[in-house]
Amino acid sequence: QVQLVESGGGLVQPGGSLRLSCVASGSIFSIQVMSWYRQAPGKQREFVATAPRGDVSNVADSVKGRFSISRDNAKNTMYLQMNNLESGGPAVYYCYAADLTIGRYWGQGTQVTVPP
């Protein structure tokens, strides 16, 4: 089992920056992929960025050039650096992890609000 805890969300003005963190605990040795997703009210959850173990990180086209993902394996932590945030109201950002078998894990989410 893997537990994921996100932090770093909040209210930020358009054009501002935030850094989200996701701390993993439990069977962390088995984690292969860690990713960020987000969900706005009334919309489906969407992919934001991914950082596979031993592979190239990738971000969604909608945030390319503004967001970056990184992992600090020594701290069992994944980060999402978000720059030049665009207005769009609230969204909950979720941390996701997948292990070597069929384990799929989600954090509880952290809300980011960028007002109009």
Secondary structure, DSSP 4 states (H G I P E B T S, - for coil): -EEEEEE--EE--TT--EEEEEEEEESGGGEEEEEEEEE-TTS--EEEEEEETTS--EE-GGGTTTEEEEEEGGGTEEEEEE-SPPP-EEEEEEEEEEESSS-EEE---EEEEE--
